[in-house]
Structure formats: C-alpha cells, structure tokens
C-alpha cells in the first residue's frame, strides 16, 4: 500500500492546479515506487489519464564510475543498488525522484 500513499501525495499536489483530467509524471529508476505501482495507485484514487516517463538513474562512485547503477534488488519499500564497477554504494545524481511534469485541467 506504500504506492497508494505516494499516489495520494501526487493527487494532493496536482489538485492545487485545479480539476485535473490528465497528468504526466517523471518517475526515477531509483524512486520509491515503480511507474507501474504509481499508475496503479493513481488509478485506485481517481480516473485521470496518467502518462509516465521513466528517468534513468545516474550515479557517481568514489571509484570514478559515473553512469548507471547496478540494481541488485527491488522490494515493496526499498531498492538496493550498487556501483557496477566496484560494488560499493554510489551517490545518486539523478533518477531517484517522482516529479509532476504537466497537468491537463478540465475546462
């Protein structure tokens, strides 16, 4: 049900713009929920048209690697990733957020 909580937060933020009929989101590869989970949560809460753009993750490791992480495991509330070069936990530069890119309002 974690994705329902995230979806509810998105609904609350989007409704500040008025009566919404469609929304476009950017969901980071390392975000707390997958695009599918976010879409399911939003479908449970309302009847908006939901478009999701996946944002690839970029990490920086102390070994010098800058690029995509290796995702080791993803579970209900967490994602475990590491540097694909050395196996250490890198710093996330991009791809760990959920953002509202645009909303379409009912006229």
C-alpha positions as a Markdown table, in Angstrom:
| # | Residue | x | y | z |
|---|---|---|---|---|
| 1 | Unk | 0.0 | 0.0 | 0.0 |
| 2 | Unk | 3.1 | 2.3 | 0.0 |
| 3 | Unk | 2.4 | 3.2 | -3.6 |
| 4 | Unk | -1.1 | 4.4 | -2.6 |
| 5 | Unk | 0.4 | 6.8 | -0.1 |
| 6 | Unk | 2.8 | 8.1 | -2.8 |
| 7 | Unk | -0.1 | 8.4 | -5.3 |
| 8 | Unk | -2.2 | 10.3 | -2.7 |
| 9 | Unk | 0.7 | 12.8 | -2.3 |
| 10 | Unk | 0.8 | 13.2 | -6.1 |
| 11 | Unk | -3.0 | 13.8 | -6.1 |
| 12 | Unk | -2.8 | 16.4 | -3.4 |
| 13 | Unk | 0.0 | 18.3 | -5.2 |
| 14 | Unk | -1.7 | 18.1 | -8.6 |
| 15 | Unk | -5.1 | 19.2 | -7.4 |
| 16 | Unk | -3.5 | 22.5 | -6.4 |
| 17 | Unk | -3.7 | 23.3 | -10.1 |
| 18 | Unk | -7.5 | 22.7 | -10.3 |
| 19 | Unk | -9.7 | 20.0 | -11.6 |
| 20 | Unk | -7.3 | 17.6 | -13.3 |
| 21 | Unk | -8.1 | 15.2 | -16.1 |
| 22 | Unk | -4.6 | 14.1 | -17.1 |
| 23 | Unk | -1.2 | 14.1 | -15.6 |
| 24 | Unk | 2.3 | 13.4 | -16.8 |
| 25 | Unk | 4.9 | 12.2 | -14.3 |
| 26 | Unk | 8.6 | 11.6 | -14.4 |
| 27 | Unk | 9.4 | 8.5 | -12.2 |
| 28 | Unk | 13.1 | 7.9 | -11.5 |
| 29 | Unk | 14.5 | 4.5 | -11.9 |
| 30 | Unk | 15.6 | 4.6 | -8.2 |
| 31 | Unk | 12.4 | 6.2 | -6.9 |
| 32 | Unk | 10.4 | 4.7 | -4.0 |
| 33 | Unk | 7.9 | 3.1 | -6.4 |
| 34 | Unk | 7.9 | 1.8 | -10.0 |
| 35 | Unk | 6.0 | 3.5 | -12.8 |
| 36 | Unk | 3.5 | 0.6 | -12.7 |
| 37 | Unk | 3.0 | 1.0 | -9.0 |
| 38 | Unk | 2.4 | 4.7 | -9.3 |
| 39 | Unk | -0.1 | 4.2 | -12.2 |
| 40 | Unk | -1.9 | 1.6 | -10.2 |
| 41 | Unk | -2.1 | 3.8 | -7.1 |
| 42 | Unk | -3.4 | 6.8 | -9.1 |
| 43 | Unk | -6.0 | 4.6 | -10.9 |
| 44 | Unk | -7.2 | 3.4 | -7.5 |
| 45 | Unk | -7.7 | 7.1 | -6.4 |
| 46 | Unk | -9.1 | 8.7 | -9.5 |
| 47 | Unk | -9.9 | 8.4 | -13.2 |
| 48 | Unk | -7.1 | 10.6 | -14.6 |
| 49 | Unk | -5.2 | 9.8 | -17.8 |
| 50 | Unk | -1.7 | 9.1 | -16.4 |
| 51 | Unk | 1.4 | 9.2 | -18.5 |
| 52 | Unk | 4.7 | 8.2 | -17.0 |
| 53 | Unk | 8.2 | 8.9 | -18.3 |
| 54 | Unk | 10.9 | 6.8 | -16.8 |
| 55 | Unk | 14.0 | 8.8 | -15.8 |
| 56 | Unk | 17.2 | 6.6 | -15.9 |
| 57 | Unk | 19.4 | 6.8 | -12.9 |
| 58 | Unk | 22.9 | 8.3 | -12.9 |
| 59 | Unk | 25.2 | 7.7 | -10.0 |
| 60 | Unk | 28.7 | 8.7 | -9.1 |
| 61 | Unk | 31.0 | 6.4 | -7.2 |
| 62 | Unk | 34.2 | 7.1 | -5.3 |
| 63 | Unk | 36.0 | 4.6 | -7.7 |
| 64 | Unk | 35.4 | 7.0 | -10.5 |
| 65 | Unk | 32.4 | 5.4 | -12.2 |
| 66 | Unk | 29.7 | 7.9 | -13.3 |
| 67 | Unk | 26.8 | 6.4 | -15.0 |
| 68 | Unk | 24.0 | 3.8 | -14.5 |
| 69 | Unk | 23.9 | 1.8 | -11.3 |
| 70 | Unk | 23.5 | -1.9 | -11.0 |
| 71 | Unk | 20.1 | -2.6 | -9.4 |
| 72 | Unk | 20.6 | -5.6 | -7.2 |
| 73 | Unk | 17.1 | -5.9 | -5.6 |
| 74 | Unk | 13.8 | -4.1 | -5.5 |
| 75 | Unk | 11.2 | -4.8 | -3.0 |
| 76 | Unk | 8.0 | -3.2 | -1.8 |
| 77 | Unk | 9.6 | -0.2 | 0.0 |
| 78 | Unk | 13.2 | -0.3 | -1.0 |
| 79 | Unk | 15.6 | -0.6 | -3.8 |
| 80 | Unk | 19.2 | -1.8 | -3.4 |
| 81 | Unk | 21.7 | -0.7 | -6.0 |
| 82 | Unk | 25.5 | -0.6 | -6.2 |
| 83 | Unk | 28.3 | 0.6 | -8.4 |
| 84 | Unk | 28.6 | -1.9 | -11.4 |
| 85 | Unk | 32.4 | -1.4 | -11.2 |
| 86 | Unk | 33.4 | -1.9 | -7.6 |
| 87 | Unk | 30.2 | -2.9 | -5.8 |
| 88 | Unk | 30.1 | 0.0 | -3.4 |
| 89 | Unk | 27.0 | 2.1 | -2.8 |
| 90 | Unk | 27.4 | 5.2 | -5.0 |
| 91 | Unk | 25.9 | 8.7 | -4.7 |
| 92 | Unk | 22.7 | 9.3 | -6.7 |
| 93 | Unk | 22.9 | 12.2 | -9.1 |
| 94 | Unk | 19.7 | 11.7 | -11.0 |
| 95 | Unk | 16.7 | 9.3 | -11.2 |
| 96 | Unk | 15.5 | 8.9 | -7.6 |
| 97 | Unk | 12.6 | 11.3 | -7.6 |
| 98 | Unk | 8.9 | 11.4 | -8.7 |
| 99 | Unk | 8.1 | 14.7 | -10.4 |
| 100 | Unk | 4.9 | 16.2 | -11.9 |
| 101 | Unk | 5.9 | 17.3 | -15.4 |
| 102 | Unk | 2.5 | 18.6 | -16.5 |
| 103 | Unk | -1.2 | 18.5 | -15.7 |
| 104 | Unk | -4.2 | 19.0 | -18.0 |
| 105 | Unk | -7.2 | 20.5 | -16.4 |
| 106 | Unk | -10.9 | 20.0 | -17.2 |
| 107 | Unk | -12.3 | 23.1 | -18.9 |
